């Protein structure tokens, strides 16, 4: 009998077919407190990271933008304003709970005119080739089962000359910062999750998933292997987060 293929789910190895459902359970659990937890975990600095990503996106009036793993809609809201009435922004997430929270929050803010919502997997996006001027994925790629397939799918739906932005936790550039970050991630973060979201395990998984994600140089090389050009990255907060970018030739 052939050995069953596995993939990482945090520090565990699980059957490939199970990872998406396990990740879904994590985000079903945390969806309602997701934004609050982001503010608590990062001291609010996640908003600056997202602001930098949007500033570097180059999105202009009339553009079509795809916000993959868009969750509660932070980037979608910013892209919506830049794309304007002539543009279109799609908030896409694989998780129905996150998508519902994102839709509700954007509607509450009056952002309805140029935003659509799609539930789909980043590995097989349900759009035609050459559709979007800009594609972003923020804090979502590390949860994807097949990252190479996702990168190929993201590239496929981009227009020639279009830009891909990947905002994701990464590897701190200084050893001392890395040690402090590890202590925070594995000692403090699950306790905050338990107190605020009544879910320590999900936040323990999130900390582990960050450690299993490719480092800055590896992800840049993966983007190039997917056929993107001008692949580069910018470290934020000492490499705790990195913003990768690339273009479709």
Beta strands, then each sheet from edge to edge (+ up, - down):
strand 1: 6-9
strand 2: 12-15
strand 3: 64-68
strand 4: 88-93
strand 5: 115-119
strand 6: 132-138
strand 7: 158-169
strand 8: 229-236
strand 9: 241-247
sheet 1: 1+ 2-
sheet 2: 5+ 4+ 3+ 6+ 7+ 9- 8+
end
